[in-house]
Amino acid sequence: MALRSGLRLWLSRNVVLGSLAVSLALNAWILSSTLLQEGVDPTCEVQRETLIQSMRILNHRLLRQEGTDKPAVPAAKEKPSGDSSVSCSRTSVVDTEAARLWGKPRRTKGFLSIGIPTVKRENNTDYLDVTLNSLIQHTSESKRDQITIVIFLADLDSDYNRRLSLEIYQNYSMYLDSGFMQVVQAPKHFYPQLEGLKQNFNDTRERVKWRSKQCVDFAFLFSYCRDLSEFYLQLEDDVISSEKYLTGIRDFINTQTSAWTMLEFSELGFIGKLFKSSDLQRLADFIMLFYQEMPVDYLIRYFIQLLPHQKSFLHLPSLFQHIGRRSSLVGKEQNLVDSFFVDSLKRRYNDSDNPPAVVSTNIPVFRQFKPQLAYSAEPGYFWAKSPLDGQGFFVLFEEPVRLSRVVVETGSVEHPTDVLENGTLEASAHLVSVNELDNTPYCSDYVRLGDFETGRFEAVTQSREGLGSFEVKCLRATVTRDQQVWMLVKEIAIWTVK
């Protein structure tokens, strides 16, 4: 027992030492960045290698503790003889006036800037218009003065960029003139060496060049947007937004109770990632330092781990969906779909009353998809894992109410099979107690109102007495047969007798 305890202590000590090594290296990097701004040029290649070695030490310690030898930061392949080291002393601070091609700059900072890099794809496949039109459609006119969409022409073909720039101006001149959109382009000297780079992760030379350029593209966008707004959102040129994406972002920011570096509004790659604009230049510098080492989404994770508040927080449901099938990497097809995205979170029954109530369940809930989301005005829905016979969900009204109509809809366009296959809805006037463990109510003398049919329940009456002919305190939806599929309750709508 003592030996085992001592071993755990030894491992923990080494992990801490590895973390300290990373912290010291990061401080050295930050100091060097400061010296650069003051005109002192440290040896940047040494700086980068020091940080890489520090990250390898930390990974090695952690992986040994987990009992695996697979490296998370692999050793780089040796460069071919004669290949000179890549200089990293270049500045990553963007001259915004020189970079902007179209779009009226705003005098004051807004709430959100949205960065969208776009490049040419095979067979002239183009998703950019779909992406821009989705954002325009889902951003009300009254909110557009707080948002700047930055379209970055990131292709290395200057003729293609020139044509696309003119097309964007012709199609979106109104939004460019108002400051809602800007079109930017990086000068060629912003890009470091992209040929003959390290082939980490067993990537081909073509893929290394593609992902290394992508890192530089993101660094450019980060630096350009550093002073545009309070927050920055990263998108790609082949995504669509949900109907209330802006409300979802504001609400999620306001609900954070601890320090954060990144908030995520999509589970996929580098789509829908939100940062504080005050972190953007430092993030751009970090990416430029390691642009050839690994993909940008890996670098972002390391950047977060090197900071005091290391957590990122994922918003569910997702607010952005990937729609592209043809990658910007030549020859690559991709079918990435965010399974937690819902196109429209808008309530279908806007005329319902939904008097104050608490919605609860004794079915295992999936992640953040809590029962209350199906009832409240907050965007979202209730999603539960395979319900069993006898389980259910409940609506407990603050005050007893007479009901004229009740609608419960399960399943969605994205998840059409996740319905309540067999169930019944009952009402009760008498609350006996509330379970302290899961907050579900125990009510007596339930009266059956009807059954679910094809995943939907609806009951309506014209009687002044209301459904059940009494004032209802509790509603109970009960599963009447085990089911393998999950259950998604999209909306619970309640109308009261007037």
KAPERA-V83828 format. One record per residue. N is the residue number from 0. RES is the residue in one small letter. D_FIRST is the distance of its C-alpha to the first C-alpha in Angstrom with 1 decimal. Layout:
n->N res->RES d_first->D_FIRST
n->N res->RES d_first->D_FIRST
This chain:
n->0 res->m d_first->0.0
n->1 res->a d_first->3.8
n->2 res->l d_first->5.4
n->3 res->r d_first->5.1
n->4 res->s d_first->6.1
n->5 res->g d_first->8.6
n->6 res->l d_first->9.9
n->7 res->r d_first->10.7
n->8 res->l d_first->12.4
n->9 res->w d_first->14.2
n->10 res->l d_first->15.5
n->11 res->s d_first->16.6
n->12 res->r d_first->18.4
n->13 res->n d_first->20.2
n->14 res->v d_first->21.3
n->15 res->v d_first->22.7
n->16 res->l d_first->24.4
n->17 res->g d_first->25.9
n->18 res->s d_first->27.1
n->19 res->l d_first->28.7
n->20 res->a d_first->30.4
n->21 res->v d_first->32.0
n->22 res->s d_first->33.0
n->23 res->l d_first->34.6
n->24 res->a d_first->36.4
n->25 res->l d_first->37.6
n->26 res->n d_first->39.0
n->27 res->a d_first->40.7
n->28 res->w d_first->42.2
n->29 res->i d_first->43.4
n->30 res->l d_first->44.9
n->31 res->s d_first->46.7
n->32 res->s d_first->48.0
n->33 res->t d_first->49.4
n->34 res->l d_first->51.0
n->35 res->l d_first->52.6
n->36 res->q d_first->54.2
n->37 res->e d_first->55.5
n->38 res->g d_first->57.0
n->39 res->v d_first->54.5
n->40 res->d d_first->53.3
n->41 res->p d_first->49.9
n->42 res->t d_first->48.8
n->43 res->c d_first->47.7
n->44 res->e d_first->46.5
n->45 res->v d_first->44.1
n->46 res->q d_first->42.9
n->47 res->r d_first->42.3
n->48 res->e d_first->40.4
n->49 res->t d_first->38.2
n->50 res->l d_first->37.2
n->51 res->i d_first->36.8
n->52 res->q d_first->34.5
n->53 res->s d_first->32.5
n->54 res->m d_first->32.1
n->55 res->r d_first->31.0
n->56 res->i d_first->28.3
n->57 res->l d_first->27.0
n->58 res->n d_first->27.2
n->59 res->h d_first->25.6
n->60 res->r d_first->22.5
n->61 res->l d_first->22.4
n->62 res->l d_first->23.0
n->63 res->r d_first->20.4
n->64 res->q d_first->17.9
n->65 res->e d_first->19.5
n->66 res->g d_first->19.5
n->67 res->t d_first->23.3
n->68 res->d d_first->25.8
n->69 res->k d_first->28.8
n->70 res->p d_first->30.2
n->71 res->a d_first->31.4
n->72 res->v d_first->33.8
n->73 res->p d_first->35.1
n->74 res->a d_first->36.6
n->75 res->a d_first->40.3
n->76 res->k d_first->42.8
n->77 res->e d_first->45.0
n->78 res->k d_first->48.3
n->79 res->p d_first->51.4
n->80 res->s d_first->53.1
n->81 res->g d_first->55.6
n->82 res->d d_first->53.9
n->83 res->s d_first->53.8
n->84 res->s d_first->50.9
n->85 res->v d_first->51.4
n->86 res->s d_first->52.4
n->87 res->c d_first->50.5
n->88 res->s d_first->52.5
n->89 res->r d_first->54.8
n->90 res->t d_first->54.8
n->91 res->s d_first->53.6
n->92 res->v d_first->55.6
n->93 res->v d_first->58.2
n->94 res->d d_first->61.8
n->95 res->t d_first->62.3
n->96 res->e d_first->66.1
n->97 res->a d_first->66.4
n->98 res->a d_first->64.0
n->99 res->r d_first->65.6
n->100 res->l d_first->68.2
n->101 res->w d_first->69.0
n->102 res->g d_first->68.2
n->103 res->k d_first->69.1
n->104 res->p d_first->66.5
n->105 res->r d_first->65.7
n->106 res->r d_first->66.3
n->107 res->t d_first->63.3
n->108 res->k d_first->59.7
n->109 res->g d_first->59.1
n->110 res->f d_first->56.1
n->111 res->l d_first->55.0
n->112 res->s d_first->55.8
n->113 res->i d_first->55.1
n->114 res->g d_first->54.8
n->115 res->i d_first->56.0
n->116 res->p d_first->56.3
n->117 res->t d_first->58.6
n->118 res->v d_first->59.5
n->119 res->k d_first->61.8
n->120 res->r d_first->60.6
n->121 res->e d_first->62.0
n->122 res->n d_first->65.1
n->123 res->n d_first->65.8
n->124 res->t d_first->63.2
n->125 res->d d_first->63.0
n->126 res->y d_first->60.9
n->127 res->l d_first->61.5
n->128 res->d d_first->64.3
n->129 res->v d_first->62.2
n->130 res->t d_first->59.5
n->131 res->l d_first->61.9
n->132 res->n d_first->63.9
n->133 res->s d_first->60.8
n->134 res->l d_first->59.9
n->135 res->i d_first->63.6
n->136 res->q d_first->63.9
n->137 res->h d_first->60.7
n->138 res->t d_first->61.5
n->139 res->s d_first->64.2
n->140 res->e d_first->67.0
n->141 res->s d_first->66.0
n->142 res->k d_first->62.5
n->143 res->r d_first->63.6
n->144 res->d d_first->64.5
n->145 res->q d_first->60.8
n->146 res->i d_first->59.7
n->147 res->t d_first->60.4
n->148 res->i d_first->59.8
n->149 res->v d_first->59.6
n->150 res->i d_first->60.6
n->151 res->f d_first->59.6
n->152 res->l d_first->61.8
n->153 res->a d_first->59.2
n->154 res->d d_first->60.9
n->155 res->l d_first->62.0
n->156 res->d d_first->65.4
n->157 res->s d_first->67.6
n->158 res->d d_first->70.4
n->159 res->y d_first->68.1
n->160 res->n d_first->66.8
n->161 res->r d_first->70.4
n->162 res->r d_first->71.4
n->163 res->l d_first->68.4
n->164 res->s d_first->69.0
n->165 res->l d_first->72.6
n->166 res->e d_first->71.5
n->167 res->i d_first->69.0
n->168 res->y d_first->71.8
n->169 res->q d_first->74.3
n->170 res->n d_first->72.0
n->171 res->y d_first->70.2
n->172 res->s d_first->72.6
n->173 res->m d_first->72.6
n->174 res->y d_first->68.9
n->175 res->l d_first->69.0
n->176 res->d d_first->71.9
n->177 res->s d_first->70.1
n->178 res->g d_first->66.9
n->179 res->f d_first->64.8
n->180 res->m d_first->64.4
n->181 res->q d_first->64.3
n->182 res->v d_first->64.5
n->183 res->v d_first->63.0
n->184 res->q d_first->62.8
n->185 res->a d_first->60.9
n->186 res->p d_first->63.0
n->187 res->k d_first->62.4
n->188 res->h d_first->61.2
n->189 res->f d_first->58.2
n->190 res->y d_first->56.6
n->191 res->p d_first->54.9
n->192 res->q d_first->54.9
n->193 res->l d_first->54.1
n->194 res->e d_first->54.8
n->195 res->g d_first->52.7
n->196 res->l d_first->49.4
n->197 res->k d_first->45.9
n->198 res->q d_first->45.1
n->199 res->n d_first->41.6
n->200 res->f d_first->40.0
n->201 res->n d_first->42.5
n->202 res->d d_first->45.2
n->203 res->t d_first->48.8
n->204 res->r d_first->51.0
n->205 res->e d_first->52.9
n->206 res->r d_first->49.8
n->207 res->v d_first->48.4
n->208 res->k d_first->51.8
n->209 res->w d_first->51.9
n->210 res->r d_first->48.5
n->211 res->s d_first->49.0
n->212 res->k d_first->52.4
n->213 res->q d_first->50.8
n->214 res->c d_first->48.4
n->215 res->v d_first->51.5
n->216 res->d d_first->53.3
n->217 res->f d_first->50.7
n->218 res->a d_first->50.5
n->219 res->f d_first->54.3
n->220 res->l d_first->54.2
n->221 res->f d_first->51.6
n->222 res->s d_first->53.7
n->223 res->y d_first->56.9
n->224 res->c d_first->55.6
n->225 res->r d_first->53.9
n->226 res->d d_first->56.6
n->227 res->l d_first->58.1
n->228 res->s d_first->56.0
n->229 res->e d_first->53.1
n->230 res->f d_first->51.0
n->231 res->y d_first->51.0
n->232 res->l d_first->50.4
n->233 res->q d_first->50.0
n->234 res->l d_first->51.8
n->235 res->e d_first->53.2
n->236 res->d d_first->56.7
n->237 res->d d_first->56.0
n->238 res->v d_first->54.5
n->239 res->i d_first->56.0
n->240 res->s d_first->55.0
n->241 res->s d_first->54.7
n->242 res->e d_first->57.5
n->243 res->k d_first->55.8
n->244 res->y d_first->53.6
n->245 res->l d_first->54.7
n->246 res->t d_first->54.0
n->247 res->g d_first->50.6
n->248 res->i d_first->49.7
n->249 res->r d_first->51.1
n->250 res->d d_first->49.3
n->251 res->f d_first->45.9
n->252 res->i d_first->46.3
n->253 res->n d_first->47.2
n->254 res->t d_first->44.3
n->255 res->q d_first->41.6
n->256 res->t d_first->39.9
n->257 res->s d_first->37.7
n->258 res->a d_first->38.5
n->259 res->w d_first->39.0
n->260 res->t d_first->40.1
n->261 res->m d_first->41.2
n->262 res->l d_first->42.1
n->263 res->e d_first->42.6
n->264 res->f d_first->45.4
n->265 res->s d_first->44.9
n->266 res->e d_first->41.9
n->267 res->l d_first->43.7
n->268 res->g d_first->43.4
n->269 res->f d_first->45.1
n->270 res->i d_first->47.4
n->271 res->g d_first->47.6
n->272 res->k d_first->45.4
n->273 res->l d_first->46.3
n->274 res->f d_first->45.9
n->275 res->k d_first->47.3
n->276 res->s d_first->50.3
n->277 res->s d_first->49.1
n->278 res->d d_first->46.2
n->279 res->l d_first->48.6
n->280 res->q d_first->49.8
n->281 res->r d_first->46.4
n->282 res->l d_first->45.2
n->283 res->a d_first->48.3
n->284 res->d d_first->47.6
n->285 res->f d_first->44.0
n->286 res->i d_first->45.3
n->287 res->m d_first->48.1
n->288 res->l d_first->45.6
n->289 res->f d_first->43.6
n->290 res->y d_first->46.3
n->291 res->q d_first->46.1
n->292 res->e d_first->42.3
n->293 res->m d_first->41.5
n->294 res->p d_first->43.1
n->295 res->v d_first->43.8
n->296 res->d d_first->41.5
n->297 res->y d_first->38.6
n->298 res->l d_first->39.8
n->299 res->i d_first->40.1
n->300 res->r d_first->36.4
n->301 res->y d_first->35.4
n->302 res->f d_first->37.9
n->303 res->i d_first->36.3
n->304 res->q d_first->32.8
n->305 res->l d_first->34.2
n->306 res->l d_first->35.5
n->307 res->p d_first->33.9
n->308 res->h d_first->34.6
n->309 res->q d_first->33.1
n->310 res->k d_first->33.7
n->311 res->s d_first->36.7
n->312 res->f d_first->38.0
n->313 res->l d_first->39.6
n->314 res->h d_first->42.7
n->315 res->l d_first->43.4
n->316 res->p d_first->45.8
n->317 res->s d_first->46.6
n->318 res->l d_first->49.8
n->319 res->f d_first->50.7
n->320 res->q d_first->51.2
n->321 res->h d_first->51.5
n->322 res->i d_first->54.8
n->323 res->g d_first->55.3
n->324 res->r d_first->55.3
n->325 res->r d_first->56.5
n->326 res->s d_first->54.2
n->327 res->s d_first->55.6
n->328 res->l d_first->54.0
n->329 res->v d_first->56.8
n->330 res->g d_first->56.3
n->331 res->k d_first->53.3
n->332 res->e d_first->53.5
n->333 res->q d_first->50.9
n->334 res->n d_first->50.6
n->335 res->l d_first->48.1
n->336 res->v d_first->48.4
n->337 res->d d_first->46.5
n->338 res->s d_first->45.7
n->339 res->f d_first->45.4
n->340 res->f d_first->48.8
n->341 res->v d_first->51.6
n->342 res->d d_first->55.1
n->343 res->s d_first->56.4
n->344 res->l d_first->54.5
n->345 res->k d_first->57.8
n->346 res->r d_first->58.3
n->347 res->r d_first->61.0
n->348 res->y d_first->62.3
n->349 res->n d_first->63.2
n->350 res->d d_first->65.6
n->351 res->s d_first->63.0
n->352 res->d d_first->62.4
n->353 res->n d_first->58.7
n->354 res->p d_first->58.7
n->355 res->p d_first->55.6
n->356 res->a d_first->52.8
n->357 res->v d_first->49.1
n->358 res->v d_first->48.0
n->359 res->s d_first->44.7
n->360 res->t d_first->43.1
n->361 res->n d_first->40.6
n->362 res->i d_first->40.3
n->363 res->p d_first->37.4
n->364 res->v d_first->38.8
n->365 res->f d_first->38.4
n->366 res->r d_first->37.2
n->367 res->q d_first->39.8
n->368 res->f d_first->42.6
n->369 res->k d_first->42.8
n->370 res->p d_first->45.5
n->371 res->q d_first->47.4
n->372 res->l d_first->48.4
n->373 res->a d_first->50.7
n->374 res->y d_first->52.6
n->375 res->s d_first->52.7
n->376 res->a d_first->54.8
n->377 res->e d_first->51.7
n->378 res->p d_first->51.5
n->379 res->g d_first->49.1
n->380 res->y d_first->48.6
n->381 res->f d_first->46.2
n->382 res->w d_first->44.1
n->383 res->a d_first->42.0
n->384 res->k d_first->40.0
n->385 res->s d_first->41.7
n->386 res->p d_first->42.9
n->387 res->l d_first->43.0
n->388 res->d d_first->45.8
n->389 res->g d_first->45.9
n->390 res->q d_first->44.1
n->391 res->g d_first->46.2
n->392 res->f d_first->47.0
n->393 res->f d_first->48.9
n->394 res->v d_first->51.3
n->395 res->l d_first->51.5
n->396 res->f d_first->54.6
n->397 res->e d_first->54.7
n->398 res->e d_first->58.2
n->399 res->p d_first->59.8
n->400 res->v d_first->62.1
n->401 res->r d_first->64.7
n->402 res->l d_first->64.0
n->403 res->s d_first->66.8
n->404 res->r d_first->64.7
n->405 res->v d_first->61.1
n->406 res->v d_first->59.8
n->407 res->v d_first->56.3
n->408 res->e d_first->55.9
n->409 res->t d_first->52.9
n->410 res->g d_first->52.3
n->411 res->s d_first->53.5
n->412 res->v d_first->55.4
n->413 res->e d_first->52.2
n->414 res->h d_first->50.4
n->415 res->p d_first->53.3
n->416 res->t d_first->51.4
n->417 res->d d_first->48.9
n->418 res->v d_first->51.1
n->419 res->l d_first->50.8
n->420 res->e d_first->52.3
n->421 res->n d_first->52.9
n->422 res->g d_first->53.0
n->423 res->t d_first->55.1
n->424 res->l d_first->55.8
n->425 res->e d_first->56.4
n->426 res->a d_first->57.5
n->427 res->s d_first->57.1
n->428 res->a d_first->58.7
n->429 res->h d_first->56.2
n->430 res->l d_first->52.8
n->431 res->v d_first->50.8
n->432 res->s d_first->47.3
n->433 res->v d_first->44.8
n->434 res->n d_first->41.3
n->435 res->e d_first->38.9
n->436 res->l d_first->36.3
n->437 res->d d_first->38.5
n->438 res->n d_first->41.7
n->439 res->t d_first->43.8
n->440 res->p d_first->46.8
n->441 res->y d_first->47.8
n->442 res->c d_first->51.6
n->443 res->s d_first->54.0
n->444 res->d d_first->57.2
n->445 res->y d_first->56.7
n->446 res->v d_first->59.8
n->447 res->r d_first->59.6
n->448 res->l d_first->61.2
n->449 res->g d_first->60.8
n->450 res->d d_first->58.7
n->451 res->f d_first->57.3
n->452 res->e d_first->59.4
n->453 res->t d_first->58.1
n->454 res->g d_first->55.4
n->455 res->r d_first->57.8
n->456 res->f d_first->58.9
n->457 res->e d_first->62.1
n->458 res->a d_first->64.1
n->459 res->v d_first->67.1
n->460 res->t d_first->69.8
n->461 res->q d_first->72.9
n->462 res->s d_first->72.8
n->463 res->r d_first->72.7
n->464 res->e d_first->70.3
n->465 res->g d_first->67.7
n->466 res->l d_first->65.4
n->467 res->g d_first->64.8
n->468 res->s d_first->67.6
n->469 res->f d_first->65.2
n->470 res->e d_first->63.2
n->471 res->v d_first->59.8
n->472 res->k d_first->56.6
n->473 res->c d_first->54.1
n->474 res->l d_first->54.2
n->475 res->r d_first->51.8
n->476 res->a d_first->51.5
n->477 res->t d_first->49.9
n->478 res->v d_first->48.7
n->479 res->t d_first->50.5
n->480 res->r d_first->48.9
n->481 res->d d_first->45.6
n->482 res->q d_first->45.9
n->483 res->q d_first->43.9
n->484 res->v d_first->45.2
n->485 res->w d_first->44.1
n->486 res->m d_first->46.4
n->487 res->l d_first->47.9
n->488 res->v d_first->50.0
n->489 res->k d_first->52.2
n->490 res->e d_first->54.4
n->491 res->i d_first->55.1
n->492 res->a d_first->58.6
n->493 res->i d_first->60.2
n->494 res->w d_first->63.8
n->495 res->t d_first->65.1
n->496 res->v d_first->68.6
n->497 res->k d_first->70.8
